[in-house]
């Protein structure tokens, strides 16, 4: 099938293991196009933020990401069409050394924490600094981040230990980072958060486009190149 020209935007999602970086993916309607998987991944996460975004589905099963994986989705913002490449990375410390391979070339970084676990919030600064060191963006002071406070649905909000005021104060101190409170399980603020992510990533992307295949024929005996995020 013929290829067409589309802009590619790379988004990295970071946070402690189990805060919910994967479940957002299943909440977005249809049209998910899996370009590549690093097959380092067999997922484990309890309530994740990523699954809800793509398929509008939430799984109660816990699946922990091993290493990293990415999915792509065609998105339209206003009159602009582009491909959003979302990288879901492992939160375990033993995989943080892999960051340099995955972070380079990112257009936006999403920091996720669990509003019910103070440590996951306290670690946001570590994740932010780790990303800036390993990604080495050309303008680190102005590189776009977004913060998601996830799992707001748990116990009707009675279990939360990180207040919205505290989270917003941290975001303000880091250069007015956009902040959203989300629930992957209930689908709360998922679309709004990812629309913001897409707009920020698009704003910081150069004007030149990249070719990507519309489909990948996995049954074909021939070899077909695909984008993997690095050479």
C-alpha positions in Angstrom: 0.0 0.0 0.0 1.3 3.4 -0.9 2.8 5.6 1.8 1.7 9.1 2.5 3.4 12.1 4.1 2.5 12.7 7.7 4.1 14.6 10.5 5.5 12.4 13.3 5.4 13.6 16.9 7.1 11.6 19.6 5.8 11.7 23.2 7.5 10.0 26.1 5.5 9.1 29.2 7.4 8.7 32.5 6.6 8.0 36.1 7.0 5.4 38.8 5.9 1.8 38.1 2.2 1.3 38.7 1.1 4.9 38.7 -0.8 4.3 35.5 1.1 5.0 32.3 -0.4 2.3 30.1 -4.2 2.0 30.5 -5.0 5.3 28.8 -4.4 3.6 25.5 -7.5 1.5 25.5 -9.9 4.3 26.1 -9.6 6.1 22.8 -12.0 5.1 20.0 -10.8 2.6 17.3 -8.2 3.6 14.7 -5.1 2.5 16.6 -2.3 1.7 14.3 0.5 -0.3 15.8 3.7 0.6 13.9 6.2 -1.0 16.2 6.7 -2.7 19.4 10.0 -3.3 21.1 8.8 -6.7 22.3 10.6 -5.8 25.5 7.1 -5.5 26.7 4.6 -7.7 28.3 2.6 -5.4 30.3 1.6 -5.5 33.9 0.1 -2.2 35.2 -2.8 -1.9 37.6 -4.5 1.3 36.7 -2.6 3.0 33.9 -3.1 6.2 32.0 -2.2 5.1 28.5 -4.8 2.4 27.6 -7.8 4.6 28.2 -6.7 7.1 25.5 -6.7 4.7 22.5 -9.4 2.2 22.9 -11.7 3.5 25.7 -11.2 0.3 27.6 -9.9 -0.2 31.1 -8.4 -3.4 32.4 -8.3 -4.2 36.1 -5.4 -6.6 35.6 -2.0 -5.4 36.7 0.7 -5.5 33.9 4.1 -4.0 34.4 5.9 -2.7 31.3 9.3 -4.3 30.8 11.7 -1.9 29.1 9.6 0.2 26.7 6.9 0.0 24.0 5.3 2.4 21.6 2.1 2.8 19.7 1.1 5.3 17.1 -2.2 7.0 16.4 -3.3 9.3 13.7 -4.6 12.6 15.2 -6.2 15.7 13.8 -5.7 19.1 15.6 -7.7 21.9 14.0 -6.9 21.3 10.3 -3.6 19.6 10.8 -3.1 15.8 10.5 -0.2 14.0 12.1 0.9 10.8 13.7 1.3 10.8 17.5 4.0 8.2 18.6 3.5 7.5 22.3 6.3 5.8 24.1 5.3 3.9 27.3 8.4 3.3 29.4 9.1 1.1 32.4 9.1 2.8 35.8 11.4 0.3 37.4 14.8 1.7 38.3 16.7 -1.1 36.6 15.4 0.0 33.2 16.2 3.8 33.6 19.6 3.3 32.0 17.7 2.5 28.7 16.4 6.0 28.7 18.9 7.6 26.3 17.8 5.2 23.6 14.1 6.0 24.0 14.1 9.7 25.0 16.1 11.2 22.2 14.1 13.1 19.6 11.0 13.5 21.9 8.7 16.5 21.2 7.0 16.4 24.6 7.4 14.5 27.9 4.4 13.5 30.1 5.1 13.0 33.8 2.6 10.8 35.6 2.1 10.2 39.3 -0.5 8.5 41.6 -2.4 11.1 43.7 -2.7 8.4 46.4 1.1 7.8 46.7 3.3 10.7 47.9 6.5 9.0 46.8 5.3 8.9 43.1 4.8 12.7 43.3 8.1 13.3 45.0 9.8 11.4 42.3 8.5 13.6 39.5 11.5 15.9 39.8 13.9 12.9 39.4 12.0 11.8 36.3 12.1 15.3 34.8 15.9 15.7 35.5 16.6 12.2 34.2 14.8 13.0 31.0 16.6 16.3 30.4 20.0 14.7 31.0 19.4 11.7 28.7 17.3 13.4 26.0 19.6 16.4 25.8 17.0 18.7 24.2 18.4 21.8 22.4 16.5 24.1 24.7 16.1 22.3 28.1 14.7 25.4 29.8 11.7 25.5 27.5 11.2 21.9 26.7 7.5 21.0 27.0 6.4 18.8 29.9 2.8 17.9 31.1 2.0 16.5 34.5 -0.9 14.0 35.0 -2.1 13.2 38.5 -3.7 9.8 38.0 -6.1 7.5 39.9 -8.3 10.3 41.2 -11.2 7.8 41.3 -9.8 5.5 44.0 -12.0 5.5 47.2 -13.9 8.4 45.9 -10.9 10.6 46.3 -10.7 9.9 50.1 -7.4 8.1 49.7 -5.5 10.9 48.0 -2.4 12.3 49.7 -1.3 14.8 47.1 -3.6 17.8 46.9 -4.3 19.5 43.6 -3.0 22.7 45.1 0.4 21.1 45.9 0.7 19.6 42.5 -0.1 22.8 40.7 2.4 24.7 42.9 5.1 22.2 41.8 4.1 22.7 38.2 4.2 26.5 38.5 7.7 26.3 40.1 8.9 24.3 37.1 7.9 26.9 34.5 4.1 26.7 34.5 3.8 23.0 33.3 0.2 22.2 32.3 -1.5 19.9 34.8 -4.4 17.5 34.6 -6.0 15.2 37.1 -7.0 12.0 35.4 -8.7 8.6 36.0 -7.8 5.9 33.5 -10.6 3.8 34.9 -13.3 6.4 34.6 -11.9 8.1 31.5 -11.7 11.4 33.4 -9.8 14.2 31.6 -8.0 11.7 29.4 -8.9 13.2 26.0 -8.4 16.8 27.3 -4.9 15.8 28.6 -3.9 14.2 25.3 -5.2 17.0 23.2 -3.1 19.3 25.2 -0.1 17.0 24.8 -0.6 16.8 21.0 -1.0 20.6 20.7 2.2 21.2 22.7 4.2 18.6 20.8 2.9 20.0 17.4 3.8 23.5 18.4 7.4 22.5 19.0 7.8 20.3 16.0 9.8 21.5 12.9 7.7 22.0 9.7 9.3 19.2 7.7 7.4 15.9 7.6 8.4 12.3 7.8 7.2 9.3 5.7 5.6 6.4 7.5 3.9 3.4 6.0 0.1 3.3 6.3 0.2 -0.4 7.1 2.7 -3.1 7.8 2.1 -6.5 6.2 3.4 -8.9 8.9 2.3 -11.9 6.7 4.5 -10.8 3.8 7.7 -12.7 3.2 9.5 -9.5 2.2 11.1 -7.2 4.6 9.6 -3.7 5.1 11.3 -0.9 7.0 9.5 0.8 9.9 10.1 3.6 12.3 11.5 2.5 15.6 12.3 5.8 17.2 16.1 5.4 16.7 18.6 4.0 14.1 
